[in-house]
Amino acid sequence: MHPSRIDRQRAILQNFDVQVSDNLQGAGLLSGGAGLQADFDNAWCVVGFNSNGLTESIMEGIPTFSMCPSSMAWDCSNKDLANIENPEMFERQQWLNNLAYCQWREDECLAGLPWEHLRKKYA
């Protein structure tokens, strides 16, 4: 929950069985790792402000609520916690295409950096 909105968010969520993750595994890295996956397991939805975890929850097919318009997850996120019992699911393909498109600059692509990144991980 975002500190500037915590009172309003708590009021909305007080009637729900909410678990707040204390997972910091992978904080500041590209992936939340096994700790984040454990938080996702059997999650009804994921609520956050602006986090890579929100993009990962969308990719996992979990209904996601983002509270920040500048979040990379915003386009495929629910925005109103009043809808937490009936979250919307979004078409993700164009959103995923857009994310993939903006990950590397042209000079990085010309230098082969995307392939090097993927080759180290998957080849």
PyMOL commands that place a pseudoatom at each C-alpha (Angstrom):
pseudoatom trace, name=CA, resn=MET, resi=1, chain=A, elem=C, hetatm=0, pos=[0.000, 0.000, 0.000]
pseudoatom trace, name=CA, resn=HIS, resi=2, chain=A, elem=C, hetatm=0, pos=[1.254, 3.431, -0.826]
pseudoatom trace, name=CA, resn=PRO, resi=3, chain=A, elem=C, hetatm=0, pos=[1.904, 5.594, 2.249]
pseudoatom trace, name=CA, resn=SER, resi=4, chain=A, elem=C, hetatm=0, pos=[-0.081, 8.566, 0.947]
pseudoatom trace, name=CA, resn=ARG, resi=5, chain=A, elem=C, hetatm=0, pos=[-3.122, 6.383, 0.289]
pseudoatom trace, name=CA, resn=ILE, resi=6, chain=A, elem=C, hetatm=0, pos=[-2.869, 3.829, 3.082]
pseudoatom trace, name=CA, resn=ASP, resi=7, chain=A, elem=C, hetatm=0, pos=[-5.859, 5.024, 5.122]
pseudoatom trace, name=CA, resn=ARG, resi=8, chain=A, elem=C, hetatm=0, pos=[-8.201, 5.009, 2.133]
pseudoatom trace, name=CA, resn=GLN, resi=9, chain=A, elem=C, hetatm=0, pos=[-6.873, 1.640, 0.958]
pseudoatom trace, name=CA, resn=ARG, resi=10, chain=A, elem=C, hetatm=0, pos=[-7.188, 0.061, 4.408]
pseudoatom trace, name=CA, resn=ALA, resi=11, chain=A, elem=C, hetatm=0, pos=[-10.797, 1.278, 4.651]
pseudoatom trace, name=CA, resn=ILE, resi=12, chain=A, elem=C, hetatm=0, pos=[-11.631, -0.396, 1.353]
pseudoatom trace, name=CA, resn=LEU, resi=13, chain=A, elem=C, hetatm=0, pos=[-9.772, -3.607, 2.194]
pseudoatom trace, name=CA, resn=GLN, resi=14, chain=A, elem=C, hetatm=0, pos=[-10.791, -3.982, 5.854]
pseudoatom trace, name=CA, resn=ASN, resi=15, chain=A, elem=C, hetatm=0, pos=[-13.495, -6.547, 5.068]
pseudoatom trace, name=CA, resn=PHE, resi=16, chain=A, elem=C, hetatm=0, pos=[-11.162, -8.788, 3.080]
pseudoatom trace, name=CA, resn=ASP, resi=17, chain=A, elem=C, hetatm=0, pos=[-8.570, -11.379, 4.021]
pseudoatom trace, name=CA, resn=VAL, resi=18, chain=A, elem=C, hetatm=0, pos=[-5.593, -9.349, 2.828]
pseudoatom trace, name=CA, resn=GLN, resi=19, chain=A, elem=C, hetatm=0, pos=[-2.013, -10.486, 3.127]
pseudoatom trace, name=CA, resn=VAL, resi=20, chain=A, elem=C, hetatm=0, pos=[0.663, -7.831, 2.738]
pseudoatom trace, name=CA, resn=SER, resi=21, chain=A, elem=C, hetatm=0, pos=[3.855, -9.293, 1.347]
pseudoatom trace, name=CA, resn=ASP, resi=22, chain=A, elem=C, hetatm=0, pos=[7.111, -8.605, 3.097]
pseudoatom trace, name=CA, resn=ASN, resi=23, chain=A, elem=C, hetatm=0, pos=[9.007, -10.164, 0.189]
pseudoatom trace, name=CA, resn=LEU, resi=24, chain=A, elem=C, hetatm=0, pos=[12.094, -8.149, -0.659]
pseudoatom trace, name=CA, resn=GLN, resi=25, chain=A, elem=C, hetatm=0, pos=[13.835, -10.986, -2.491]
pseudoatom trace, name=CA, resn=GLY, resi=26, chain=A, elem=C, hetatm=0, pos=[14.927, -9.566, -5.809]
pseudoatom trace, name=CA, resn=ALA, resi=27, chain=A, elem=C, hetatm=0, pos=[14.159, -5.970, -4.807]
pseudoatom trace, name=CA, resn=GLY, resi=28, chain=A, elem=C, hetatm=0, pos=[15.809, -3.704, -7.323]
pseudoatom trace, name=CA, resn=LEU, resi=29, chain=A, elem=C, hetatm=0, pos=[16.516, -6.614, -9.656]
pseudoatom trace, name=CA, resn=LEU, resi=30, chain=A, elem=C, hetatm=0, pos=[14.683, -7.843, -12.732]
pseudoatom trace, name=CA, resn=SER, resi=31, chain=A, elem=C, hetatm=0, pos=[12.748, -10.602, -10.982]
pseudoatom trace, name=CA, resn=GLY, resi=32, chain=A, elem=C, hetatm=0, pos=[11.163, -11.176, -7.600]
pseudoatom trace, name=CA, resn=GLY, resi=33, chain=A, elem=C, hetatm=0, pos=[12.296, -14.789, -7.554]
pseudoatom trace, name=CA, resn=ALA, resi=34, chain=A, elem=C, hetatm=0, pos=[10.769, -17.636, -5.579]
pseudoatom trace, name=CA, resn=GLY, resi=35, chain=A, elem=C, hetatm=0, pos=[9.527, -15.317, -2.818]
pseudoatom trace, name=CA, resn=LEU, resi=36, chain=A, elem=C, hetatm=0, pos=[7.394, -13.360, -5.253]
pseudoatom trace, name=CA, resn=GLN, resi=37, chain=A, elem=C, hetatm=0, pos=[6.089, -16.571, -6.816]
pseudoatom trace, name=CA, resn=ALA, resi=38, chain=A, elem=C, hetatm=0, pos=[5.103, -17.821, -3.362]
pseudoatom trace, name=CA, resn=ASP, resi=39, chain=A, elem=C, hetatm=0, pos=[3.135, -14.594, -2.875]
pseudoatom trace, name=CA, resn=PHE, resi=40, chain=A, elem=C, hetatm=0, pos=[1.430, -15.150, -6.233]
pseudoatom trace, name=CA, resn=ASP, resi=41, chain=A, elem=C, hetatm=0, pos=[0.473, -18.766, -5.525]
pseudoatom trace, name=CA, resn=ASN, resi=42, chain=A, elem=C, hetatm=0, pos=[-3.298, -18.864, -4.970]
pseudoatom trace, name=CA, resn=ALA, resi=43, chain=A, elem=C, hetatm=0, pos=[-3.546, -15.045, -4.951]
pseudoatom trace, name=CA, resn=TRP, resi=44, chain=A, elem=C, hetatm=0, pos=[-6.982, -13.636, -5.771]
pseudoatom trace, name=CA, resn=CYS, resi=45, chain=A, elem=C, hetatm=0, pos=[-5.305, -10.478, -7.041]
pseudoatom trace, name=CA, resn=VAL, resi=46, chain=A, elem=C, hetatm=0, pos=[-2.209, -8.349, -6.613]
pseudoatom trace, name=CA, resn=VAL, resi=47, chain=A, elem=C, hetatm=0, pos=[-2.383, -4.744, -5.412]
pseudoatom trace, name=CA, resn=GLY, resi=48, chain=A, elem=C, hetatm=0, pos=[0.538, -2.368, -5.621]
pseudoatom trace, name=CA, resn=PHE, resi=49, chain=A, elem=C, hetatm=0, pos=[1.636, 1.122, -6.438]
pseudoatom trace, name=CA, resn=ASN, resi=50, chain=A, elem=C, hetatm=0, pos=[4.377, 0.945, -9.059]
pseudoatom trace, name=CA, resn=SER, resi=51, chain=A, elem=C, hetatm=0, pos=[6.441, -2.219, -9.068]
pseudoatom trace, name=CA, resn=ASN, resi=52, chain=A, elem=C, hetatm=0, pos=[7.948, -4.764, -11.426]
pseudoatom trace, name=CA, resn=GLY, resi=53, chain=A, elem=C, hetatm=0, pos=[5.924, -7.274, -9.398]
pseudoatom trace, name=CA, resn=LEU, resi=54, chain=A, elem=C, hetatm=0, pos=[2.766, -5.807, -10.929]
pseudoatom trace, name=CA, resn=THR, resi=55, chain=A, elem=C, hetatm=0, pos=[3.973, -6.498, -14.451]
pseudoatom trace, name=CA, resn=GLU, resi=56, chain=A, elem=C, hetatm=0, pos=[4.923, -10.012, -13.388]
pseudoatom trace, name=CA, resn=SER, resi=57, chain=A, elem=C, hetatm=0, pos=[1.487, -10.622, -11.843]
pseudoatom trace, name=CA, resn=ILE, resi=58, chain=A, elem=C, hetatm=0, pos=[-0.196, -9.546, -15.080]
pseudoatom trace, name=CA, resn=MET, resi=59, chain=A, elem=C, hetatm=0, pos=[2.060, -11.868, -17.063]
pseudoatom trace, name=CA, resn=GLU, resi=60, chain=A, elem=C, hetatm=0, pos=[1.067, -14.665, -14.654]
pseudoatom trace, name=CA, resn=GLY, resi=61, chain=A, elem=C, hetatm=0, pos=[-2.605, -13.958, -15.419]
pseudoatom trace, name=CA, resn=ILE, resi=62, chain=A, elem=C, hetatm=0, pos=[-3.427, -12.666, -11.931]
pseudoatom trace, name=CA, resn=PRO, resi=63, chain=A, elem=C, hetatm=0, pos=[-5.869, -9.746, -11.715]
pseudoatom trace, name=CA, resn=THR, resi=64, chain=A, elem=C, hetatm=0, pos=[-3.781, -6.716, -10.824]
pseudoatom trace, name=CA, resn=PHE, resi=65, chain=A, elem=C, hetatm=0, pos=[-4.522, -3.341, -9.267]
pseudoatom trace, name=CA, resn=SER, resi=66, chain=A, elem=C, hetatm=0, pos=[-2.017, -0.547, -9.853]
pseudoatom trace, name=CA, resn=MET, resi=67, chain=A, elem=C, hetatm=0, pos=[-2.367, 2.714, -7.968]
pseudoatom trace, name=CA, resn=CYS, resi=68, chain=A, elem=C, hetatm=0, pos=[0.126, 4.702, -10.078]
pseudoatom trace, name=CA, resn=PRO, resi=69, chain=A, elem=C, hetatm=0, pos=[-0.570, 6.025, -13.583]
pseudoatom trace, name=CA, resn=SER, resi=70, chain=A, elem=C, hetatm=0, pos=[3.140, 5.893, -14.438]
pseudoatom trace, name=CA, resn=SER, resi=71, chain=A, elem=C, hetatm=0, pos=[3.339, 2.165, -13.649]
pseudoatom trace, name=CA, resn=MET, resi=72, chain=A, elem=C, hetatm=0, pos=[4.320, -0.045, -16.588]
pseudoatom trace, name=CA, resn=ALA, resi=73, chain=A, elem=C, hetatm=0, pos=[1.393, -2.229, -15.484]
pseudoatom trace, name=CA, resn=TRP, resi=74, chain=A, elem=C, hetatm=0, pos=[-1.176, 0.591, -15.681]
pseudoatom trace, name=CA, resn=ASP, resi=75, chain=A, elem=C, hetatm=0, pos=[-2.674, -0.270, -19.081]
pseudoatom trace, name=CA, resn=CYS, resi=76, chain=A, elem=C, hetatm=0, pos=[-3.587, -3.806, -17.994]
pseudoatom trace, name=CA, resn=SER, resi=77, chain=A, elem=C, hetatm=0, pos=[-4.440, -2.997, -14.382]
pseudoatom trace, name=CA, resn=ASN, resi=78, chain=A, elem=C, hetatm=0, pos=[-7.570, -2.344, -12.433]
pseudoatom trace, name=CA, resn=LYS, resi=79, chain=A, elem=C, hetatm=0, pos=[-7.464, 1.107, -10.896]
pseudoatom trace, name=CA, resn=ASP, resi=80, chain=A, elem=C, hetatm=0, pos=[-10.297, 1.135, -8.353]
pseudoatom trace, name=CA, resn=LEU, resi=81, chain=A, elem=C, hetatm=0, pos=[-10.018, -1.043, -5.244]
pseudoatom trace, name=CA, resn=ALA, resi=82, chain=A, elem=C, hetatm=0, pos=[-13.803, -0.895, -4.884]
pseudoatom trace, name=CA, resn=ASN, resi=83, chain=A, elem=C, hetatm=0, pos=[-13.822, -3.514, -7.689]
pseudoatom trace, name=CA, resn=ILE, resi=84, chain=A, elem=C, hetatm=0, pos=[-11.566, -5.942, -5.843]
pseudoatom trace, name=CA, resn=GLU, resi=85, chain=A, elem=C, hetatm=0, pos=[-14.275, -8.629, -5.665]
pseudoatom trace, name=CA, resn=ASN, resi=86, chain=A, elem=C, hetatm=0, pos=[-14.889, -8.424, -9.401]
pseudoatom trace, name=CA, resn=PRO, resi=87, chain=A, elem=C, hetatm=0, pos=[-11.581, -7.458, -11.016]
pseudoatom trace, name=CA, resn=GLU, resi=88, chain=A, elem=C, hetatm=0, pos=[-11.361, -6.976, -14.740]
pseudoatom trace, name=CA, resn=MET, resi=89, chain=A, elem=C, hetatm=0, pos=[-8.999, -9.086, -16.817]
pseudoatom trace, name=CA, resn=PHE, resi=90, chain=A, elem=C, hetatm=0, pos=[-7.341, -7.326, -19.736]
pseudoatom trace, name=CA, resn=GLU, resi=91, chain=A, elem=C, hetatm=0, pos=[-6.157, -8.398, -23.161]
pseudoatom trace, name=CA, resn=ARG, resi=92, chain=A, elem=C, hetatm=0, pos=[-2.384, -8.527, -22.686]
pseudoatom trace, name=CA, resn=GLN, resi=93, chain=A, elem=C, hetatm=0, pos=[-0.858, -9.162, -26.104]
pseudoatom trace, name=CA, resn=GLN, resi=94, chain=A, elem=C, hetatm=0, pos=[-0.484, -5.542, -27.263]
pseudoatom trace, name=CA, resn=TRP, resi=95, chain=A, elem=C, hetatm=0, pos=[0.681, -4.520, -23.793]
pseudoatom trace, name=CA, resn=LEU, resi=96, chain=A, elem=C, hetatm=0, pos=[3.352, -7.251, -23.876]
pseudoatom trace, name=CA, resn=ASN, resi=97, chain=A, elem=C, hetatm=0, pos=[4.383, -6.176, -27.382]
pseudoatom trace, name=CA, resn=ASN, resi=98, chain=A, elem=C, hetatm=0, pos=[4.729, -2.584, -26.173]
pseudoatom trace, name=CA, resn=LEU, resi=99, chain=A, elem=C, hetatm=0, pos=[6.815, -3.638, -23.158]
pseudoatom trace, name=CA, resn=ALA, resi=100, chain=A, elem=C, hetatm=0, pos=[9.098, -5.751, -25.306]
pseudoatom trace, name=CA, resn=TYR, resi=101, chain=A, elem=C, hetatm=0, pos=[9.488, -2.956, -27.833]
pseudoatom trace, name=CA, resn=CYS, resi=102, chain=A, elem=C, hetatm=0, pos=[10.713, -0.436, -25.271]
pseudoatom trace, name=CA, resn=GLN, resi=103, chain=A, elem=C, hetatm=0, pos=[13.276, -2.611, -23.484]
pseudoatom trace, name=CA, resn=TRP, resi=104, chain=A, elem=C, hetatm=0, pos=[16.250, -1.941, -25.774]
pseudoatom trace, name=CA, resn=ARG, resi=105, chain=A, elem=C, hetatm=0, pos=[17.479, 1.145, -27.620]
pseudoatom trace, name=CA, resn=GLU, resi=106, chain=A, elem=C, hetatm=0, pos=[18.322, 0.908, -31.316]
pseudoatom trace, name=CA, resn=ASP, resi=107, chain=A, elem=C, hetatm=0, pos=[22.080, 1.187, -30.663]
pseudoatom trace, name=CA, resn=GLU, resi=108, chain=A, elem=C, hetatm=0, pos=[21.855, -1.669, -28.154]
pseudoatom trace, name=CA, resn=CYS, resi=109, chain=A, elem=C, hetatm=0, pos=[20.002, -3.817, -30.697]
pseudoatom trace, name=CA, resn=LEU, resi=110, chain=A, elem=C, hetatm=0, pos=[22.615, -3.033, -33.373]
pseudoatom trace, name=CA, resn=ALA, resi=111, chain=A, elem=C, hetatm=0, pos=[25.346, -4.080, -30.923]
pseudoatom trace, name=CA, resn=GLY, resi=112, chain=A, elem=C, hetatm=0, pos=[23.581, -7.414, -30.312]
pseudoatom trace, name=CA, resn=LEU, resi=113, chain=A, elem=C, hetatm=0, pos=[22.940, -6.795, -26.602]
pseudoatom trace, name=CA, resn=PRO, resi=114, chain=A, elem=C, hetatm=0, pos=[19.401, -8.242, -26.539]
pseudoatom trace, name=CA, resn=TRP, resi=115, chain=A, elem=C, hetatm=0, pos=[20.666, -11.508, -28.025]
pseudoatom trace, name=CA, resn=GLU, resi=116, chain=A, elem=C, hetatm=0, pos=[23.579, -11.625, -25.596]
pseudoatom trace, name=CA, resn=HIS, resi=117, chain=A, elem=C, hetatm=0, pos=[21.201, -11.097, -22.676]
pseudoatom trace, name=CA, resn=LEU, resi=118, chain=A, elem=C, hetatm=0, pos=[18.870, -13.877, -23.845]
pseudoatom trace, name=CA, resn=ARG, resi=119, chain=A, elem=C, hetatm=0, pos=[21.692, -16.238, -24.852]
pseudoatom trace, name=CA, resn=LYS, resi=120, chain=A, elem=C, hetatm=0, pos=[23.235, -16.129, -21.369]
pseudoatom trace, name=CA, resn=LYS, resi=121, chain=A, elem=C, hetatm=0, pos=[19.918, -16.973, -19.801]
pseudoatom trace, name=CA, resn=TYR, resi=122, chain=A, elem=C, hetatm=0, pos=[18.370, -19.445, -22.249]
pseudoatom trace, name=CA, resn=ALA, resi=123, chain=A, elem=C, hetatm=0, pos=[21.052, -20.925, -24.535]
for i in range(1, 123): cmd.bond("trace and resi %d" % i, "trace and resi %d" % (i + 1))
show_as sticks, trace
zoom trace
